[in-house]
Amino acid sequence: MSHGKVPVHTSNQDLIYLVSSLERVRTAGLRWVCTDGNARAALTEFYNAWNELDDNTDWDIMKAQYWANTPEDGQRRNRRMAEFPVHEFFPLGLVAGVAVKSQRVASIIRPLLPVEMGVEVIPGYYI
């Protein structure tokens, strides 16, 4: 959540997710970095090689519906917040589609996007 740092934040129901893929970024030759957890966490490591991305991403957590910390593993939530920022600019042509949580948001953004860019309504997306 925004913790009050986003001036006009309403709710996560209004978020718009631009969906792409690692392969699209690789093919485009964009500069990027990845983390094995939340970039602001003290223990988080940063990587910028494709083999390091795969080796240091907890793909099971990424695919899981729930990722709360457990008594056995107090870092699940942090690993789920791993990041893949792209340097300076992300071309719109690399966006494969858009995901939103409600039909209301989909109806607002559909007219603003190229026809070939699909908008999928996924109510439970990133709970």
N, CA, C and O atoms as CSV, one atom per row, in Angstrom:
chain,resi,resn,atom,element,x,y,z
A,1,MET,N,N,0.827,-1.176,0.000
A,1,MET,CA,C,0.000,0.000,0.000
A,1,MET,C,C,0.878,1.250,0.000
A,1,MET,O,O,2.095,1.152,0.156
A,2,SER,N,N,0.296,2.374,-0.167
A,2,SER,CA,C,1.053,3.608,-0.338
A,2,SER,C,C,1.562,4.200,0.974
A,2,SER,O,O,2.500,4.997,0.947
A,3,HIS,N,N,0.983,3.845,2.115
A,3,HIS,CA,C,1.350,4.415,3.410
A,3,HIS,C,C,1.304,5.936,3.375
A,3,HIS,O,O,2.078,6.607,4.058
A,4,GLY,N,N,0.383,6.478,2.566
A,4,GLY,CA,C,0.194,7.912,2.515
A,4,GLY,C,C,1.186,8.662,1.649
A,4,GLY,O,O,1.153,9.892,1.615
A,5,LYS,N,N,2.063,7.967,0.949
A,5,LYS,CA,C,3.086,8.648,0.156
A,5,LYS,C,C,2.664,8.872,-1.294
A,5,LYS,O,O,3.386,9.524,-2.049
A,6,VAL,N,N,1.518,8.348,-1.690
A,6,VAL,CA,C,1.000,8.571,-3.036
A,6,VAL,C,C,-0.192,9.502,-2.884
A,6,VAL,O,O,-1.218,9.101,-2.335
A,7,PRO,N,N,-0.075,10.749,-3.365
A,7,PRO,CA,C,-1.076,11.777,-3.059
A,7,PRO,C,C,-2.513,11.432,-3.437
A,7,PRO,O,O,-3.422,11.765,-2.677
A,8,VAL,N,N,-2.761,10.789,-4.562
A,8,VAL,CA,C,-4.134,10.538,-4.985
A,8,VAL,C,C,-4.464,9.049,-4.991
A,8,VAL,O,O,-5.348,8.614,-5.728
A,9,HIS,N,N,-3.778,8.284,-4.195
A,9,HIS,CA,C,-4.027,6.846,-4.126
A,9,HIS,C,C,-5.426,6.593,-3.575
A,9,HIS,O,O,-5.804,7.145,-2.542
A,10,THR,N,N,-6.190,5.756,-4.269
A,10,THR,CA,C,-7.530,5.431,-3.787
A,10,THR,C,C,-7.545,4.024,-3.200
A,10,THR,O,O,-7.719,3.860,-1.992
A,11,SER,N,N,-7.367,3.019,-4.032
A,11,SER,CA,C,-7.308,1.649,-3.539
A,11,SER,C,C,-6.632,0.785,-4.592
A,11,SER,O,O,-6.466,1.199,-5.739
A,12,ASN,N,N,-6.244,-0.420,-4.188
A,12,ASN,CA,C,-5.609,-1.300,-5.174
A,12,ASN,C,C,-6.610,-1.807,-6.214
A,12,ASN,O,O,-6.214,-2.450,-7.186
A,13,GLN,N,N,-7.884,-1.529,-6.024
A,13,GLN,CA,C,-8.899,-1.903,-7.015
A,13,GLN,C,C,-8.740,-1.096,-8.300
A,13,GLN,O,O,-9.228,-1.507,-9.353
A,14,ASP,N,N,-8.066,0.041,-8.225
A,14,ASP,CA,C,-7.892,0.911,-9.390
A,14,ASP,C,C,-6.547,0.725,-10.093
A,14,ASP,O,O,-6.277,1.396,-11.089
A,15,LEU,N,N,-5.716,-0.161,-9.598
A,15,LEU,CA,C,-4.401,-0.359,-10.208
A,15,LEU,C,C,-4.508,-0.974,-11.600
A,15,LEU,O,O,-5.400,-1.776,-11.876
A,16,ILE,N,N,-3.588,-0.584,-12.459
A,16,ILE,CA,C,-3.499,-1.104,-13.816
A,16,ILE,C,C,-2.141,-1.778,-13.938
A,16,ILE,O,O,-1.110,-1.135,-13.744
A,17,TYR,N,N,-2.132,-3.059,-14.256
A,17,TYR,CA,C,-0.895,-3.832,-14.364
A,17,TYR,C,C,-0.524,-3.969,-15.834
A,17,TYR,O,O,-1.287,-4.522,-16.626
A,18,LEU,N,N,0.645,-3.465,-16.193
A,18,LEU,CA,C,1.155,-3.645,-17.546
A,18,LEU,C,C,1.934,-4.959,-17.550
A,18,LEU,O,O,2.878,-5.127,-16.777
A,19,VAL,N,N,1.542,-5.881,-18.414
A,19,VAL,CA,C,2.100,-7.227,-18.417
A,19,VAL,C,C,3.069,-7.387,-19.581
A,19,VAL,O,O,2.742,-7.083,-20.728
A,20,SER,N,N,4.255,-7.864,-19.267
A,20,SER,CA,C,5.255,-8.133,-20.292
A,20,SER,C,C,5.929,-9.450,-19.942
A,20,SER,O,O,5.348,-10.274,-19.236
A,21,SER,N,N,7.133,-9.655,-20.419
A,21,SER,CA,C,7.846,-10.887,-20.109
A,21,SER,C,C,9.344,-10.625,-20.085
A,21,SER,O,O,9.839,-9.658,-20.664
A,22,LEU,N,N,10.035,-11.498,-19.412
A,22,LEU,CA,C,11.493,-11.414,-19.391
A,22,LEU,C,C,12.047,-11.558,-20.802
A,22,LEU,O,O,13.005,-10.880,-21.172
A,23,GLU,N,N,11.448,-12.432,-21.577
A,23,GLU,CA,C,11.932,-12.657,-22.941
A,23,GLU,C,C,11.806,-11.398,-23.797
A,23,GLU,O,O,12.692,-11.116,-24.604
A,24,ARG,N,N,10.749,-10.653,-23.641
A,24,ARG,CA,C,10.596,-9.404,-24.402
A,24,ARG,C,C,11.692,-8.404,-24.024
A,24,ARG,O,O,12.240,-7.722,-24.890
A,25,VAL,N,N,12.004,-8.320,-22.740
A,25,VAL,CA,C,13.063,-7.416,-22.281
A,25,VAL,C,C,14.412,-7.875,-22.820
A,25,VAL,O,O,15.221,-7.060,-23.262
A,26,ARG,N,N,14.649,-9.183,-22.783
A,26,ARG,CA,C,15.917,-9.733,-23.281
A,26,ARG,C,C,16.068,-9.448,-24.772
A,26,ARG,O,O,17.118,-8.978,-25.210
A,27,THR,N,N,15.035,-9.727,-25.545
A,27,THR,CA,C,15.069,-9.530,-26.998
A,27,THR,C,C,15.300,-8.055,-27.345
A,27,THR,O,O,15.992,-7.749,-28.317
A,28,ALA,N,N,14.730,-7.151,-26.562
A,28,ALA,CA,C,14.870,-5.719,-26.827
A,28,ALA,C,C,16.235,-5.174,-26.400
A,28,ALA,O,O,16.602,-4.056,-26.760
A,29,GLY,N,N,16.982,-5.966,-25.634
A,29,GLY,CA,C,18.305,-5.532,-25.202
A,29,GLY,C,C,18.290,-4.409,-24.185
A,29,GLY,O,O,19.234,-3.623,-24.111
A,30,LEU,N,N,17.226,-4.326,-23.400
A,30,LEU,CA,C,17.122,-3.264,-22.404
A,30,LEU,C,C,18.033,-3.529,-21.208
A,30,LEU,O,O,18.322,-4.680,-20.878
A,31,ARG,N,N,18.480,-2.456,-20.564
A,31,ARG,CA,C,19.264,-2.569,-19.337
A,31,ARG,C,C,18.301,-2.763,-18.173
A,31,ARG,O,O,17.261,-2.106,-18.111
A,32,TRP,N,N,18.634,-3.644,-17.269
A,32,TRP,CA,C,17.756,-3.979,-16.164
A,32,TRP,C,C,18.581,-4.415,-14.962
A,32,TRP,O,O,19.794,-4.599,-15.058
A,33,VAL,N,N,17.915,-4.574,-13.845
A,33,VAL,CA,C,18.503,-5.146,-12.648
A,33,VAL,C,C,17.391,-5.956,-11.980
A,33,VAL,O,O,16.210,-5.660,-12.163
A,34,CYS,N,N,17.757,-6.951,-11.226
A,34,CYS,CA,C,16.742,-7.681,-10.469
A,34,CYS,C,C,17.196,-7.788,-9.024
A,34,CYS,O,O,18.378,-7.647,-8.710
A,35,THR,N,N,16.241,-8.037,-8.165
A,35,THR,CA,C,16.534,-8.221,-6.753
A,35,THR,C,C,15.971,-9.563,-6.307
A,35,THR,O,O,15.078,-10.117,-6.947
A,36,ASP,N,N,16.502,-10.076,-5.208
A,36,ASP,CA,C,15.960,-11.314,-4.659
A,36,ASP,C,C,14.924,-11.043,-3.574
A,36,ASP,O,O,14.459,-11.965,-2.904
A,37,GLY,N,N,14.563,-9.761,-3.405
A,37,GLY,CA,C,13.567,-9.360,-2.420
A,37,GLY,C,C,13.253,-7.887,-2.595
A,37,GLY,O,O,13.644,-7.273,-3.588
A,38,ASN,N,N,12.555,-7.329,-1.638
A,38,ASN,CA,C,12.214,-5.910,-1.666
A,38,ASN,C,C,13.502,-5.093,-1.754
A,38,ASN,O,O,14.407,-5.281,-0.941
A,39,ALA,N,N,13.595,-4.198,-2.721
A,39,ALA,CA,C,14.826,-3.435,-2.955
A,39,ALA,C,C,15.224,-2.577,-1.753
A,39,ALA,O,O,16.399,-2.240,-1.612
A,40,ARG,N,N,14.296,-2.224,-0.902
A,40,ARG,CA,C,14.621,-1.393,0.268
A,40,ARG,C,C,15.057,-2.212,1.475
A,40,ARG,O,O,15.521,-1.650,2.467
A,41,ALA,N,N,14.914,-3.527,1.404
A,41,ALA,CA,C,15.292,-4.371,2.544
A,41,ALA,C,C,16.814,-4.502,2.626
A,41,ALA,O,O,17.492,-4.645,1.609
A,42,ALA,N,N,17.328,-4.452,3.837
A,42,ALA,CA,C,18.781,-4.464,4.049
A,42,ALA,C,C,19.463,-5.718,3.501
A,42,ALA,O,O,20.598,-5.639,3.031
A,43,LEU,N,N,18.811,-6.845,3.550
A,43,LEU,CA,C,19.447,-8.096,3.123
A,43,LEU,C,C,19.288,-8.395,1.639
A,43,LEU,O,O,19.820,-9.394,1.155
A,44,THR,N,N,18.578,-7.561,0.916
A,44,THR,CA,C,18.307,-7.816,-0.491
A,44,THR,C,C,19.567,-7.670,-1.334
A,44,THR,O,O,20.355,-6.742,-1.153
A,45,GLU,N,N,19.735,-8.611,-2.258
A,45,GLU,CA,C,20.864,-8.591,-3.198
A,45,GLU,C,C,20.357,-8.153,-4.571
A,45,GLU,O,O,19.204,-8.400,-4.924
A,46,PHE,N,N,21.228,-7.503,-5.338
A,46,PHE,CA,C,20.920,-7.038,-6.689
A,46,PHE,C,C,21.745,-7.827,-7.698
A,46,PHE,O,O,22.897,-8.172,-7.433
A,47,TYR,N,N,21.146,-8.114,-8.867
A,47,TYR,CA,C,21.800,-8.899,-9.915
A,47,TYR,C,C,21.483,-8.282,-11.273
A,47,TYR,O,O,20.491,-7.569,-11.426
A,48,ASN,N,N,22.332,-8.563,-12.254
A,48,ASN,CA,C,22.028,-8.072,-13.604
A,48,ASN,C,C,22.494,-9.020,-14.698
A,48,ASN,O,O,22.845,-8.585,-15.795
A,49,ALA,N,N,22.498,-10.303,-14.404
A,49,ALA,CA,C,22.801,-11.311,-15.415
A,49,ALA,C,C,21.643,-12.309,-15.448
A,49,ALA,O,O,21.072,-12.649,-14.412
A,50,TRP,N,N,21.311,-12.766,-16.644
A,50,TRP,CA,C,20.139,-13.641,-16.790
A,50,TRP,C,C,20.234,-14.875,-15.908
A,50,TRP,O,O,19.235,-15.258,-15.299
A,51,ASN,N,N,21.391,-15.507,-15.818
A,51,ASN,CA,C,21.499,-16.709,-14.987
A,51,ASN,C,C,21.341,-16.370,-13.503
A,51,ASN,O,O,20.852,-17.198,-12.735
A,52,GLU,N,N,21.746,-15.167,-13.090
A,52,GLU,CA,C,21.552,-14.758,-11.701
A,52,GLU,C,C,20.073,-14.513,-11.391
A,52,GLU,O,O,19.608,-14.784,-10.284
A,53,LEU,N,N,19.351,-14.006,-12.370
A,53,LEU,CA,C,17.914,-13.788,-12.192
A,53,LEU,C,C,17.228,-15.110,-11.872
A,53,LEU,O,O,16.488,-15.209,-10.894
A,54,ASP,N,N,17.467,-16.095,-12.673
A,54,ASP,CA,C,16.830,-17.387,-12.462
A,54,ASP,C,C,17.290,-18.043,-11.159
A,54,ASP,O,O,16.488,-18.617,-10.423
A,55,ASP,N,N,18.576,-17.950,-10.889
A,55,ASP,CA,C,19.135,-18.596,-9.697
A,55,ASP,C,C,18.694,-17.929,-8.393
A,55,ASP,O,O,18.687,-18.577,-7.346
A,56,ASN,N,N,18.332,-16.659,-8.437
A,56,ASN,CA,C,18.055,-15.915,-7.216
A,56,ASN,C,C,16.605,-15.468,-7.059
A,56,ASN,O,O,16.293,-14.679,-6.167
A,57,THR,N,N,15.737,-15.957,-7.901
A,57,THR,CA,C,14.313,-15.659,-7.785
A,57,THR,C,C,13.604,-16.889,-7.230
A,57,THR,O,O,13.793,-17.995,-7.736
A,58,ASP,N,N,12.803,-16.706,-6.211
A,58,ASP,CA,C,12.038,-17.802,-5.620
A,58,ASP,C,C,10.764,-17.981,-6.441
A,58,ASP,O,O,9.718,-17.420,-6.114
A,59,TRP,N,N,10.865,-18.762,-7.500
A,59,TRP,CA,C,9.741,-18.921,-8.429
A,59,TRP,C,C,8.535,-19.584,-7.771
A,59,TRP,O,O,7.401,-19.318,-8.169
A,60,ASP,N,N,8.755,-20.443,-6.770
A,60,ASP,CA,C,7.614,-21.051,-6.063
A,60,ASP,C,C,6.794,-19.981,-5.350
A,60,ASP,O,O,5.564,-20.017,-5.384
A,61,ILE,N,N,7.468,-19.027,-4.703
A,61,ILE,CA,C,6.772,-17.923,-4.034
A,61,ILE,C,C,6.059,-17.051,-5.070
A,61,ILE,O,O,4.941,-16.592,-4.834
A,62,MET,N,N,6.707,-16.822,-6.218
A,62,MET,CA,C,6.099,-15.981,-7.256
A,62,MET,C,C,4.804,-16.584,-7.790
A,62,MET,O,O,3.882,-15.855,-8.155
A,63,LYS,N,N,4.735,-17.892,-7.835
A,63,LYS,CA,C,3.547,-18.572,-8.360
A,63,LYS,C,C,2.484,-18.819,-7.284
A,63,LYS,O,O,1.342,-19.152,-7.602
A,64,ALA,N,N,2.856,-18.657,-6.026
A,64,ALA,CA,C,1.946,-18.971,-4.920
A,64,ALA,C,C,0.841,-17.931,-4.780
A,64,ALA,O,O,1.060,-16.745,-5.025
A,65,GLN,N,N,-0.333,-18.379,-4.389
A,65,GLN,CA,C,-1.423,-17.449,-4.136
A,65,GLN,C,C,-1.212,-16.723,-2.812
A,65,GLN,O,O,-1.576,-15.554,-2.678
A,66,TYR,N,N,-0.627,-17.409,-1.839
A,66,TYR,CA,C,-0.371,-16.812,-0.525
A,66,TYR,C,C,1.122,-16.918,-0.229
A,66,TYR,O,O,1.742,-17.951,-0.480
A,67,TRP,N,N,1.687,-15.848,0.303
A,67,TRP,CA,C,3.126,-15.844,0.555
A,67,TRP,C,C,3.480,-15.228,1.906
A,67,TRP,O,O,4.572,-14.689,2.083
A,68,ALA,N,N,2.563,-15.311,2.843
A,68,ALA,CA,C,2.830,-14.758,4.173
A,68,ALA,C,C,4.012,-15.487,4.817
A,68,ALA,O,O,4.260,-16.662,4.547
A,69,ASN,N,N,4.721,-14.770,5.661
A,69,ASN,CA,C,5.807,-15.390,6.411
A,69,ASN,C,C,5.248,-16.497,7.292
A,69,ASN,O,O,4.091,-16.454,7.710
A,70,THR,N,N,6.076,-17.473,7.561
A,70,THR,CA,C,5.707,-18.569,8.454
A,70,THR,C,C,6.753,-18.643,9.561
A,70,THR,O,O,7.820,-18.043,9.438
A,71,PRO,N,N,6.463,-19.368,10.638
A,71,PRO,CA,C,7.482,-19.522,11.693
A,71,PRO,C,C,8.765,-20.178,11.157
A,71,PRO,O,O,9.860,-19.901,11.645
A,72,GLU,N,N,8.620,-21.037,10.162
A,72,GLU,CA,C,9.779,-21.720,9.590
A,72,GLU,C,C,10.544,-20.837,8.600
A,72,GLU,O,O,11.739,-21.036,8.386
A,73,ASP,N,N,9.858,-19.867,7.999
A,73,ASP,CA,C,10.475,-19.037,6.964
A,73,ASP,C,C,9.950,-17.609,7.085
A,73,ASP,O,O,8.874,-17.283,6.584
A,74,GLY,N,N,10.721,-16.774,7.754
A,74,GLY,CA,C,10.327,-15.393,7.995
A,74,GLY,C,C,10.648,-14.435,6.860
A,74,GLY,O,O,10.491,-13.224,7.017
A,75,GLN,N,N,11.100,-14.956,5.707
A,75,GLN,CA,C,11.459,-14.098,4.576
A,75,GLN,C,C,10.586,-14.309,3.344
A,75,GLN,O,O,10.892,-13.772,2.279
A,76,ARG,N,N,9.520,-15.070,3.465
A,76,ARG,CA,C,8.659,-15.348,2.307
A,76,ARG,C,C,8.122,-14.055,1.689
A,76,ARG,O,O,8.197,-13.877,0.473
A,77,ARG,N,N,7.591,-13.169,2.495
A,77,ARG,CA,C,7.009,-11.923,1.996
A,77,ARG,C,C,8.078,-11.071,1.299
A,77,ARG,O,O,7.830,-10.504,0.234
A,78,ASN,N,N,9.249,-10.987,1.900
A,78,ASN,CA,C,10.329,-10.216,1.286
A,78,ASN,C,C,10.710,-10.794,-0.076
A,78,ASN,O,O,10.882,-10.041,-1.034
A,79,ARG,N,N,10.845,-12.111,-0.178
A,79,ARG,CA,C,11.211,-12.720,-1.464
A,79,ARG,C,C,10.126,-12.521,-2.513
A,79,ARG,O,O,10.428,-12.421,-3.702
A,80,ARG,N,N,8.865,-12.462,-2.087
A,80,ARG,CA,C,7.767,-12.232,-3.025
A,80,ARG,C,C,7.816,-10.825,-3.607
A,80,ARG,O,O,7.263,-10.577,-4.678
A,81,MET,N,N,8.475,-9.906,-2.909
A,81,MET,CA,C,8.587,-8.531,-3.374
A,81,MET,C,C,9.833,-8.308,-4.238
A,81,MET,O,O,10.261,-7.169,-4.425
A,82,ALA,N,N,10.411,-9.381,-4.760
A,82,ALA,CA,C,11.553,-9.245,-5.669
A,82,ALA,C,C,11.147,-8.340,-6.832
A,82,ALA,O,O,9.991,-8.328,-7.254
A,83,GLU,N,N,12.107,-7.595,-7.333
A,83,GLU,CA,C,11.816,-6.591,-8.355
A,83,GLU,C,C,12.646,-6.817,-9.611
A,83,GLU,O,O,13.702,-7.447,-9.575
A,84,PHE,N,N,12.143,-6.286,-10.725
A,84,PHE,CA,C,12.823,-6.354,-12.014
A,84,PHE,C,C,12.659,-5.005,-12.725
A,84,PHE,O,O,11.967,-4.921,-13.740
A,85,PRO,N,N,13.294,-3.951,-12.196
A,85,PRO,CA,C,13.167,-2.656,-12.861
A,85,PRO,C,C,14.018,-2.576,-14.126
A,85,PRO,O,O,15.121,-3.119,-14.197
A,86,VAL,N,N,13.473,-1.887,-15.113
A,86,VAL,CA,C,14.170,-1.655,-16.384
A,86,VAL,C,C,14.664,-0.208,-16.367
A,86,VAL,O,O,13.947,0.699,-15.943
A,87,HIS,N,N,15.890,-0.008,-16.830
A,87,HIS,CA,C,16.539,1.306,-16.763
A,87,HIS,C,C,15.903,2.313,-17.715
A,87,HIS,O,O,15.736,2.038,-18.903
A,88,GLU,N,N,15.552,3.472,-17.188
A,88,GLU,CA,C,15.113,4.675,-17.876
A,88,GLU,C,C,13.776,4.600,-18.607
A,88,GLU,O,O,12.954,5.500,-18.433
A,89,PHE,N,N,13.521,3.581,-19.409
A,89,PHE,CA,C,12.365,3.619,-20.307
A,89,PHE,C,C,11.919,2.206,-20.642
A,89,PHE,O,O,12.750,1.337,-20.907
A,90,PHE,N,N,10.610,1.971,-20.633
A,90,PHE,CA,C,10.058,0.677,-21.032
A,90,PHE,C,C,9.119,0.923,-22.212
A,90,PHE,O,O,8.041,1.488,-22.033
A,91,PRO,N,N,9.519,0.503,-23.421
A,91,PRO,CA,C,8.700,0.776,-24.612
A,91,PRO,C,C,7.310,0.130,-24.516
A,91,PRO,O,O,7.186,-1.034,-24.136
A,92,LEU,N,N,6.297,0.877,-24.856
A,92,LEU,CA,C,4.932,0.368,-24.840
A,92,LEU,C,C,4.786,-0.873,-25.713
A,92,LEU,O,O,3.968,-1.745,-25.419
A,93,GLY,N,N,5.566,-0.959,-26.776
A,93,GLY,CA,C,5.502,-2.122,-27.661
A,93,GLY,C,C,5.908,-3.431,-27.002
A,93,GLY,O,O,5.630,-4.502,-27.540
A,94,LEU,N,N,6.557,-3.363,-25.854
A,94,LEU,CA,C,6.935,-4.586,-25.137
A,94,LEU,C,C,5.854,-5.052,-24.170
A,94,LEU,O,O,5.976,-6.115,-23.561
A,95,VAL,N,N,4.800,-4.258,-24.028
A,95,VAL,CA,C,3.691,-4.640,-23.154
A,95,VAL,C,C,2.801,-5.612,-23.926
A,95,VAL,O,O,2.291,-5.288,-24.998
A,96,ALA,N,N,2.626,-6.800,-23.369
A,96,ALA,CA,C,1.827,-7.835,-24.025
A,96,ALA,C,C,0.334,-7.638,-23.783
A,96,ALA,O,O,-0.494,-8.038,-24.601
A,97,GLY,N,N,0.001,-7.025,-22.666
A,97,GLY,CA,C,-1.398,-6.813,-22.333
A,97,GLY,C,C,-1.506,-6.070,-21.019
A,97,GLY,O,O,-0.506,-5.675,-20.419
A,98,VAL,N,N,-2.739,-5.891,-20.589
A,98,VAL,CA,C,-3.022,-5.145,-19.376
A,98,VAL,C,C,-3.955,-5.988,-18.516
A,98,VAL,O,O,-4.881,-6.621,-19.024
A,99,ALA,N,N,-3.703,-5.991,-17.212
A,99,ALA,CA,C,-4.590,-6.676,-16.276
A,99,ALA,C,C,-5.128,-5.656,-15.288
A,99,ALA,O,O,-4.393,-4.799,-14.797
A,100,VAL,N,N,-6.403,-5.759,-15.006
A,100,VAL,CA,C,-7.065,-4.896,-14.029
A,100,VAL,C,C,-7.950,-5.762,-13.143
A,100,VAL,O,O,-8.216,-6.922,-13.458
A,101,LYS,N,N,-8.402,-5.187,-12.034
A,101,LYS,CA,C,-9.208,-5.958,-11.092
A,101,LYS,C,C,-10.711,-5.795,-11.291
A,101,LYS,O,O,-11.494,-6.551,-10.716
A,102,SER,N,N,-11.127,-4.813,-12.105
A,102,SER,CA,C,-12.571,-4.600,-12.243
A,102,SER,C,C,-12.946,-4.231,-13.676
A,102,SER,O,O,-12.139,-3.691,-14.433
A,103,GLN,N,N,-14.166,-4.532,-14.016
A,103,GLN,CA,C,-14.707,-4.171,-15.330
A,103,GLN,C,C,-14.781,-2.654,-15.470
A,103,GLN,O,O,-14.616,-2.120,-16.566
A,104,ARG,N,N,-15.031,-1.961,-14.361
A,104,ARG,CA,C,-15.095,-0.501,-14.380
A,104,ARG,C,C,-13.778,0.099,-14.872
A,104,ARG,O,O,-13.787,0.978,-15.734
A,105,VAL,N,N,-12.654,-0.362,-14.339
A,105,VAL,CA,C,-11.344,0.154,-14.756
A,105,VAL,C,C,-11.057,-0.268,-16.196
A,105,VAL,O,O,-10.518,0.517,-16.976
A,106,ALA,N,N,-11.409,-1.486,-16.546
A,106,ALA,CA,C,-11.195,-1.948,-17.928
A,106,ALA,C,C,-11.926,-1.051,-18.915
A,106,ALA,O,O,-11.374,-0.704,-19.959
A,107,SER,N,N,-13.155,-0.674,-18.603
A,107,SER,CA,C,-13.923,0.171,-19.526
A,107,SER,C,C,-13.331,1.572,-19.655
A,107,SER,O,O,-13.517,2.231,-20.678
A,108,ILE,N,N,-12.634,2.024,-18.644
A,108,ILE,CA,C,-11.988,3.343,-18.699
A,108,ILE,C,C,-10.740,3.305,-19.570
A,108,ILE,O,O,-10.498,4.227,-20.349
A,109,ILE,N,N,-9.945,2.245,-19.443
A,109,ILE,CA,C,-8.651,2.247,-20.146
A,109,ILE,C,C,-8.684,1.637,-21.544
A,109,ILE,O,O,-7.830,1.963,-22.369
A,110,ARG,N,N,-9.644,0.761,-21.834
A,110,ARG,CA,C,-9.688,0.132,-23.172
A,110,ARG,C,C,-9.613,1.142,-24.313
A,110,ARG,O,O,-8.833,0.935,-25.243
A,111,PRO,N,N,-10.386,2.218,-24.282
A,111,PRO,CA,C,-10.335,3.179,-25.397
A,111,PRO,C,C,-8.992,3.909,-25.520
A,111,PRO,O,O,-8.710,4.509,-26.557
A,112,LEU,N,N,-8.176,3.862,-24.489
A,112,LEU,CA,C,-6.899,4.577,-24.497
A,112,LEU,C,C,-5.742,3.744,-25.046
A,112,LEU,O,O,-4.655,4.267,-25.295
A,113,LEU,N,N,-5.983,2.450,-25.231
A,113,LEU,CA,C,-4.916,1.531,-25.625
A,113,LEU,C,C,-5.068,1.079,-27.067
A,113,LEU,O,O,-6.168,1.114,-27.617
A,114,PRO,N,N,-3.959,0.650,-27.688
A,114,PRO,CA,C,-4.068,0.068,-29.025
A,114,PRO,C,C,-5.004,-1.141,-28.994
A,114,PRO,O,O,-5.043,-1.871,-28.003
A,115,VAL,N,N,-5.745,-1.352,-30.056
A,115,VAL,CA,C,-6.727,-2.441,-30.123
A,115,VAL,C,C,-6.084,-3.795,-29.841
A,115,VAL,O,O,-6.674,-4.637,-29.165
A,116,GLU,N,N,-4.869,-4.004,-30.361
A,116,GLU,CA,C,-4.203,-5.304,-30.208
A,116,GLU,C,C,-3.740,-5.576,-28.778
A,116,GLU,O,O,-3.374,-6.706,-28.454
A,117,MET,N,N,-3.752,-4.566,-27.928
A,117,MET,CA,C,-3.341,-4.752,-26.541
A,117,MET,C,C,-4.565,-5.112,-25.716
A,117,MET,O,O,-5.387,-4.250,-25.407
A,118,GLY,N,N,-4.682,-6.351,-25.370
A,118,GLY,CA,C,-5.838,-6.820,-24.625
A,118,GLY,C,C,-5.860,-6.326,-23.189
A,118,GLY,O,O,-4.820,-6.073,-22.581
A,119,VAL,N,N,-7.066,-6.196,-22.665
A,119,VAL,CA,C,-7.267,-5.851,-21.261
A,119,VAL,C,C,-8.025,-7.010,-20.629
A,119,VAL,O,O,-9.140,-7.338,-21.036
A,120,GLU,N,N,-7.405,-7.622,-19.632
A,120,GLU,CA,C,-8.039,-8.753,-18.966
A,120,GLU,C,C,-8.446,-8.349,-17.554
A,120,GLU,O,O,-7.658,-7.760,-16.813
A,121,VAL,N,N,-9.676,-8.670,-17.193
A,121,VAL,CA,C,-10.165,-8.389,-15.849
A,121,VAL,C,C,-9.923,-9.631,-15.004
A,121,VAL,O,O,-10.456,-10.707,-15.274
A,122,ILE,N,N,-9.088,-9.448,-13.952
A,122,ILE,CA,C,-8.749,-10.545,-13.045
A,122,ILE,C,C,-8.989,-10.032,-11.621
A,122,ILE,O,O,-8.100,-9.426,-11.023
A,123,PRO,N,N,-10.184,-10.273,-11.079
A,123,PRO,CA,C,-10.529,-9.697,-9.767
A,123,PRO,C,C,-9.555,-10.049,-8.646
A,123,PRO,O,O,-9.341,-9.235,-7.748
A,124,GLY,N,N,-8.968,-11.229,-8.673
A,124,GLY,CA,C,-8.072,-11.641,-7.590
A,124,GLY,C,C,-6.613,-11.365,-7.873
A,124,GLY,O,O,-5.748,-11.874,-7.160
A,125,TYR,N,N,-6.307,-10.572,-8.894
A,125,TYR,CA,C,-4.920,-10.314,-9.285
A,125,TYR,C,C,-4.188,-9.566,-8.188
A,125,TYR,O,O,-4.665,-8.536,-7.711
A,126,TYR,N,N,-3.055,-10.064,-7.791
A,126,TYR,CA,C,-2.186,-9.464,-6.777
A,126,TYR,C,C,-2.985,-8.975,-5.583
A,126,TYR,O,O,-3.132,-7.775,-5.349
A,127,ILE,N,N,-3.479,-9.910,-4.863
A,127,ILE,CA,C,-4.353,-9.633,-3.712
A,127,ILE,C,C,-3.631,-8.790,-2.684
A,127,ILE,O,O,-4.204,-8.455,-1.648
